[in-house]
Amino acid sequence: MDSVISDQWPGIRALWKRIGVVPIASVNRDGTPHISPIGSVWLHPVEPRGIYLEMYTRAMPSNFKHNPNFTALLVDDGAMFWLRSLIAGRFSRPVGVRLKGIAGERRRATDKELGRFRRRVGVVSWTKGHDILWGADSAFARDLDFVSVCDVKLGKMTKAVELQRRQSAG
């Protein structure tokens, strides 16, 4: 386990809780990238690992058979965070992170995992689209093991965050 990831995990989880969709990039057989927006990613409370439900992805299962490496992008997209940052001319916390990892084997999702997902989307269960999109009772899941982390950097506005991180590390 990468100690940098372990040290940053509480902040990574806090960022993950503020976002809804996690883009995950896998590698096609021809070496080109494939990116899928995944709305069913959960991160472990303490360890740098997680899971996602493999409900609609078509290319990722095939891609992971020949290359289990992936990159997940977590970006704080909150309007107030961005407005405050733009007014201040700097970010008060990291904008986002790239998490590189290795995807586990495809498996049946557990009842607990499916229940967690149902609770997440249950707020819109009254809509027509809910049943069309999420009406299936079964899904597959994959375990995600994160091996490295890299901050998203946006020039001068992320310098203060980078400096804070270096000072707290040293």
N, C-alpha and C positions, 0 to 999 in steps of 0.2 A: 504494500500500500504506500503510495506517495505521501510523505509527511506534509508536503505543501498543500495537497488536497485536504488532508485531515485537518490541518490548521485553518484552512479557509472554509471548511464544510459548513459551519454555522451561518456564515455570510452567504454562501451559495444557496443554502436552503431558504434563507430569508428572501433572497432574490427570486427563487423559484416560486415561492408562495405568492408573489406579487404578479406573476404572469399566468397566462392561460394555456398558451400553445408553445411547444418546444420544437423548433425545427431540428431534424436529425438528418445528417448527411451520411450516406453510405456510398460504396463504390460499385458501379456497374461492372459487368464482366469485361467491357472494353476499356476500363480504367477511368471513365468519366464519372463525375459526381452525380449523385441522385439525392435530392433533398425532399423530405416529407414533413409537413407540419403535423405534429403529434399532440393531441389534447389529452392524452391519457398517460402522462409520465408522472411517476411518484418517486421521490428521493427518500432514501433511508434516513431516519432521524439523526444517526450518529456516524455511520460509515459511508464512504464515498461509493455508493452503489445505489441502484434503483431498479425500477421495472417500467415497462410500458405495455399497454394492451395493443396487440397487433390486429386491429379491426379492419382497416380499409387499405392498408399498405399492400401494394402488389409487387413492387420491385424489391423492397427491403428484404423479404424472406429469401428470395433468390440471391440477392447480393450477399447476405450474411452467410449463406452456404459456402461461398467461395472466399469471402473475406469478411470476418466478423468485426473489423475495425469501423468505428464511426466517430463523428464529432457532433455534439449537441450544442446548440447556441441558446443561451439564456440572456435575454436583453430586457432591462426594465423599460417598459413602454408606457408607464404611467404619465398621463398628461401633466399632472401637478409637479411631479419630479422633474420633468423636462422644462416646464415653465420656470420653476424656481431656479434650476440650473442655468437656464439661458439668461434670466435676469441677473443672477450673481456672476455669470461669466465663468463658472466652474461647477464641476460636479462634486457633491458632498459625499458620495459613495460610488462604488464601481457601477458603471453603466451596464455591464454585462460580462459574461465569461463564456469561453469556449471550453467545453469538457470533452476530452478525447477518451475513448474507451473501447471496450470489447463487449460485443453482444453475446449473450448465452444462447443456448439451443431453444428453439421454439417449443413451447409447452402449453398445455391447457391452462387457462387462467383459473385461479382458485375462486371459490365463492366469496371469500373476503375481498379479493381484488376486484371482482365484478361488482360487489356491493359498494365499494368505495367509489367506483366509477358511476354507478347509478345515483349515488348521493350527490355527486358533483353535477350531473346533468339533470337531476330531479327538479331543480328550480324551474325548468321550462317543460316539465312533463305534460302540461296542459296544451302544448302547441302541437299542431299537425306534424311539423318537422321532427319533433322529438321521436315519435314512433317510427317515422320513416328512416331517420338517421341512426337511432340507437335502440331500435326495437328488438334486435337479436339478443337471445339469452346466453349465447356462448361466444367466447372469444379466445384467442390465443394470447400468450404473454411471452416476454423475453426479459431475462435478468440483464441488467446493464452494470458493468464494472468500469468505473472511471479510473484512468491511469495518470492523467495529467490535466492541468488547468492553465488557462492563459486568459488574462484580462482583456476585455475589449478596450482599445485605446482610441480616443478621439482627439488627438493633438493636444493643444495647450489646455483644453478644458479638463482633461483627465490628469494633468501633471500633479495637482494637489493630492489626489487620491493615491497616485503612485508614490509620492513622497511620504504620505502617511503610512502606507504599507511597508515601505523600506525602513522607516523609523521604528515601527512596532516590531519588525522582524530583527532589527539589529540592536 
